[in-house]
Amino acid sequence: MSLFRALIGAVRAARHAPRLAAGFVPDDDVLLDAPDERLAPALVAAALADPEPAAKLLATTRDACEWEDRDRYVTRLATFAYSRGEWLTHWLAVAPRDPDALLVATQLAVRRAWESPARAERLRELGPLIHAVAEDAPHDPVPWRLALDHARGSHAGHAVFESLWEQAVRRSPHHYGSHVAALKYLSAQWYGSHRAAFDFAEQAADDAAPGSLVRALPVRAAHDRLRVPPDRDPAVPPARVDLAADRALELSAAFPVGDPWPAEVRNLLAYVLVERERWGEAREEFGRIGAHATSFPWGGAPGAGRGAVREDSPPGSQPRSNRADPLRRFLAARDRVRGELARRTPLWEPGHGRAGRGGPGGH
């Protein structure tokens, strides 16, 4: 019987897989961590050692209080400077007190310290720099998000972390980056538990404004929970994970298909749906993602758990393994969804006449 089922499944997959791929962007058109139309010119200029477009971009986000965009751009620019930093060196040389240049440089310094074998010690040495950058930003939550990441890696106590959290949310109550930093601190991998992380994420999602990415924060807690066997922490049942996915599905549906803004949340949601074997909803989510694959959650080093990025990775970093791995994992997950749905679809669906011998009109 098992062989028979395997053969039937293979036939179903061959018959239905092409149709189920409809709506998916072709593999060759999927991009990993593609910059948006504002960041792309700044990165191109940086590759030519010209910091001016990056400086103008970050100044615009600061003046317009575009904190979510600012946070993303600072992180991406620091990631670029990690391997190609001439443009940042030039920027600091001509404008050593520029708050945007200092913020990118501090983000980069935190990442490098995070990767050191003496992580906590190196991070503690950066404390005065981070404090100075944060204190010079009366309205900007991004330096305080960076301070939260720094506190986690330097083993700061709960009281210190709470004081930094208060400063961050005072500047922007629903800043997604700050909430992600707090969720990591409260995770079971760091200084909390899966239950504490879910409690925080669910409360933050309840309080968030419509359309805020914070509404999808529980699915980030769900991702962390899925990386350990269920029997190791029964305090968070599968139903709570599914509810987190439901919340994220509602948020994702509010954005246009292929929108780069919620791309990371959508990739994270697709990962959770695949792990929960919610194949139909996963297919819809991959359709909404379009061409925008993201390294998180598909990129990760061995031992990170089912191909996920490790939560102890340096903030803003990419996996150290082959840079093609996240994209391959994304495409493999998408293919798996299509294959699972095809194997579950009847060979001859109702309303489609069965051609050939034995079917309507057959001999």
C-alpha positions in Angstrom: 0.0 0.0 0.0 2.8 2.4 0.8 4.4 1.9 -2.6 1.0 2.4 -4.2 0.5 5.7 -2.4 4.0 6.8 -3.3 3.3 6.2 -7.0 0.0 8.0 -6.9 1.6 10.9 -5.1 4.2 11.1 -7.8 1.6 11.1 -10.5 -0.4 13.8 -8.7 2.7 15.9 -8.3 3.6 15.7 -11.9 0.0 16.6 -13.0 -0.7 19.5 -10.7 2.7 21.0 -9.8 2.8 23.3 -12.9 -0.6 24.7 -12.2 0.2 25.2 -8.5 3.3 27.2 -9.5 1.1 29.8 -11.2 1.5 33.1 -9.4 5.0 32.4 -8.3 7.8 34.6 -9.6 10.2 32.4 -11.7 13.2 31.2 -9.7 15.7 33.2 -11.8 13.8 36.4 -11.0 13.8 36.0 -7.2 16.2 38.4 -5.5 17.7 38.1 -2.1 17.6 41.2 0.2 17.0 43.5 -2.8 17.3 47.2 -1.8 14.4 49.4 -2.4 14.4 52.3 -4.9 15.7 54.8 -2.3 18.6 52.6 -0.9 19.8 51.2 -4.2 21.4 54.5 -5.6 23.1 55.0 -2.2 24.7 51.5 -2.4 25.7 52.0 -6.0 27.4 55.3 -5.0 29.0 53.7 -2.0 30.5 51.0 -4.2 32.3 53.9 -6.0 33.5 55.4 -2.6 31.0 58.2 -2.8 29.1 58.7 0.5 27.0 61.7 -0.6 23.8 59.8 -1.6 23.9 57.8 1.6 24.3 60.9 3.6 21.4 62.6 1.9 19.2 59.5 2.3 19.8 59.2 6.1 19.5 63.0 6.6 16.1 62.8 4.9 14.9 60.0 7.1 16.0 61.9 10.2 14.4 65.1 9.2 11.1 63.4 8.2 11.1 61.1 11.3 11.0 58.1 9.0 12.3 55.8 11.7 11.5 52.4 10.3 13.2 53.3 7.0 16.0 54.9 8.8 16.6 51.8 10.9 16.6 49.5 7.8 19.0 51.8 5.8 21.4 52.2 8.7 21.6 48.4 9.0 22.0 47.8 5.3 24.6 50.5 4.9 26.6 49.1 7.8 26.4 45.7 6.3 27.8 47.1 3.0 30.6 48.9 4.9 31.6 45.6 6.6 33.3 44.5 3.4 33.5 47.7 1.5 34.1 50.6 3.9 36.1 53.2 1.9 33.0 55.3 1.4 32.3 55.4 5.2 35.9 56.2 6.0 35.7 59.1 3.6 32.4 60.3 5.0 33.8 60.3 8.5 37.0 62.1 7.4 35.0 65.0 5.8 32.2 65.1 8.4 33.5 63.6 11.7 30.5 64.8 13.7 27.8 63.9 11.2 25.2 62.0 13.3 24.3 59.8 10.4 27.8 58.8 9.7 28.5 58.1 13.4 25.3 56.0 13.6 26.4 53.8 10.6 29.9 53.5 12.1 28.5 52.5 15.5 26.3 49.9 13.9 29.3 48.5 12.1 31.4 48.5 15.3 28.7 46.6 17.2 28.6 44.0 14.5 32.4 43.5 14.5 32.5 43.3 18.3 29.6 40.8 18.2 31.6 38.5 15.9 34.6 38.6 18.2 35.4 35.5 20.4 35.5 38.0 23.3 32.1 39.4 22.4 30.9 40.7 25.7 34.2 42.4 26.5 34.4 44.0 23.1 30.9 45.2 23.3 31.4 46.7 26.7 34.3 48.7 25.4 31.8 50.3 22.9 29.5 51.4 25.7 30.7 55.1 25.8 30.4 55.4 22.0 26.9 54.0 21.9 25.8 56.2 24.9 27.2 59.3 23.1 25.4 58.5 19.8 22.1 57.8 21.6 22.3 60.9 23.8 22.9 63.1 20.7 19.6 61.8 19.2 16.7 63.5 21.1 14.0 62.1 18.8 15.6 59.2 17.0 14.8 55.6 18.3 17.4 53.9 16.1 20.5 54.6 18.3 18.4 53.3 21.2 17.5 50.1 19.3 21.3 49.7 18.8 21.8 50.2 22.5 19.3 47.4 23.1 21.2 45.1 20.8 24.4 46.1 22.6 22.9 45.5 26.0 21.8 42.0 25.0 25.3 41.0 23.8 27.1 42.6 26.7 25.0 40.7 29.3 23.3 43.8 30.7 20.9 43.1 33.5 17.1 43.5 33.3 17.1 47.0 35.0 19.6 48.4 32.5 17.7 46.9 29.6 14.4 48.3 30.9 15.8 51.8 31.1 17.1 51.6 27.5 13.7 50.2 26.4 11.9 53.2 28.0 14.2 55.6 26.1 13.5 53.8 22.8 9.7 53.7 23.1 9.6 57.3 24.4 10.9 58.3 21.0 8.8 55.9 19.0 6.2 53.8 20.8 5.7 51.3 17.9 9.2 51.2 16.4 9.5 47.7 15.0 13.3 47.4 15.4 13.2 48.2 19.1 10.4 45.7 19.6 12.5 43.0 17.8 15.5 43.8 20.0 13.4 43.5 23.1 11.9 40.2 21.9 15.3 38.8 21.4 16.3 39.8 24.9 13.2 38.0 26.3 13.7 34.9 24.2 14.6 31.5 25.7 18.0 31.7 24.0 18.9 34.8 26.0 17.4 36.0 29.2 13.7 34.9 29.1 11.6 32.1 28.0 9.3 31.2 25.1 6.3 32.1 27.2 7.8 35.5 28.1 8.6 36.2 24.5 5.0 35.3 23.4 3.5 37.3 26.2 5.5 40.4 25.2 4.9 39.9 21.4 1.2 39.4 21.8 0.7 42.4 24.0 2.8 44.6 21.7 0.8 43.4 18.7 -2.5 44.2 20.5 -1.3 47.7 21.2 0.2 48.5 17.8 -1.5 50.7 15.2 -3.2 49.1 12.2 -0.6 48.4 9.5 2.3 48.4 11.9 4.8 45.6 11.5 4.7 45.2 15.2 1.4 43.4 14.7 3.4 40.5 13.2 5.7 40.3 16.2 4.2 37.1 17.6 5.1 35.2 14.4 8.8 36.1 15.2 8.3 34.5 18.6 6.7 31.5 16.9 9.8 31.1 14.7 12.0 31.0 17.8 9.6 28.4 19.4 9.7 26.2 16.3 13.4 25.8 16.5 13.1 23.4 19.6 11.2 20.2 19.9 7.6 20.7 21.3 8.2 18.5 24.3 11.1 20.7 25.5 8.8 23.6 26.4 5.1 22.6 26.6 4.3 26.1 28.0 3.7 27.3 24.4 1.3 24.9 22.7 1.1 24.6 18.9 -2.2 26.5 18.9 -0.4 29.6 20.1 2.0 29.3 17.2 -0.9 29.0 14.8 -2.5 32.1 16.3 0.7 34.0 15.7 0.6 33.0 12.1 -3.0 34.0 11.8 -2.2 37.5 13.1 0.6 37.8 10.5 -1.6 36.6 7.7 -4.1 39.3 8.5 -1.3 42.0 8.4 0.3 40.6 5.2 -3.0 40.6 3.3 -3.2 44.4 3.9 -0.1 45.1 1.8 0.1 44.8 -2.0 1.5 41.7 -3.5 5.3 42.0 -4.1 5.6 45.0 -1.7 9.2 45.2 -0.5 8.2 46.9 2.8 6.8 43.8 4.6 9.1 41.3 2.8 10.9 40.1 5.9 7.7 39.6 7.8 6.2 37.7 4.9 9.3 35.5 4.5 9.1 34.8 8.3 5.4 34.0 8.0 6.0 31.7 5.1 8.7 29.8 7.1 6.3 29.3 10.0 3.4 28.2 7.7 5.7 25.6 6.1 6.8 24.3 9.5 3.2 24.0 10.6 2.3 22.3 7.3 -0.3 24.9 6.4 0.4 24.3 2.7 -2.4 26.3 1.1 -1.7 29.4 3.2 2.0 29.0 2.6 1.4 29.0 -1.2 -0.6 32.2 -0.9 2.1 33.8 1.2 4.9 32.9 -1.3 2.7 34.5 -4.0 2.5 37.7 -1.9 6.3 37.7 -1.4 6.9 37.8 -5.1 10.5 38.4 -5.9 11.6 39.6 -2.4 13.3 36.8 -0.6 15.1 37.8 2.6 18.1 36.2 4.4 16.1 36.0 7.6 14.8 33.4 8.2 16.2 31.3 5.4 19.9 31.8 5.9 21.7 30.1 8.8 24.7 28.2 9.8 24.6 24.5 10.6 23.0 23.8 13.9 20.8 26.8 13.8 17.7 24.7 13.6 15.9 23.8 10.4 17.8 26.3 8.2 16.9 29.4 10.3 19.1 32.4 11.0 20.4 32.1 14.5 19.0 34.7 16.9 22.5 35.2 18.3 23.8 36.4 15.0 25.3 39.9 14.9 22.6 42.5 14.4 22.2 43.2 10.8 24.6 40.5 9.7 24.2 37.9 7.0 25.0 34.2 7.5 28.6 33.2 7.3 27.7 30.2 5.1 27.5 30.4 1.3 25.6 33.5 0.5 23.5 31.6 -2.0 22.2 29.3 0.8 19.3 31.6 1.9 18.0 31.9 -1.6 18.3 28.2 -2.2 16.4 27.5 1.0 13.7 29.9 0.0 13.2 28.3 -3.4 13.4 24.8 -1.9 10.7 25.7 0.6 8.5 27.2 -2.2 9.0 24.0 -4.2 8.1 21.9 -1.2 4.8 23.8 -0.7 3.9 23.2 -4.4 4.8 19.6 -4.2 2.9 18.9 -1.0 -0.2 20.6 -2.4 0.1 18.6 -5.6 0.4 15.3 -3.8 -2.8 16.2 -1.9 -4.8 17.2 -4.9 -7.0 14.4 -6.4 -5.7 13.1 -9.7 -8.9 14.1 -11.4 -10.6 17.0 -9.8 -14.4 17.5 -9.8 -15.6 19.3 -12.9 -12.7 18.1 -15.0 -13.7 15.2 -17.2 -11.3 12.3 -17.2 -10.0 11.7 -20.7 -9.2 8.4 -22.1 -10.5 4.9 -21.4 -13.1 4.6 -18.6 -13.8 8.3 -18.5 -16.8 10.2 -19.9 -16.7 9.6 -23.6 -14.1 6.9 -23.3 -14.3 3.4 -24.8 
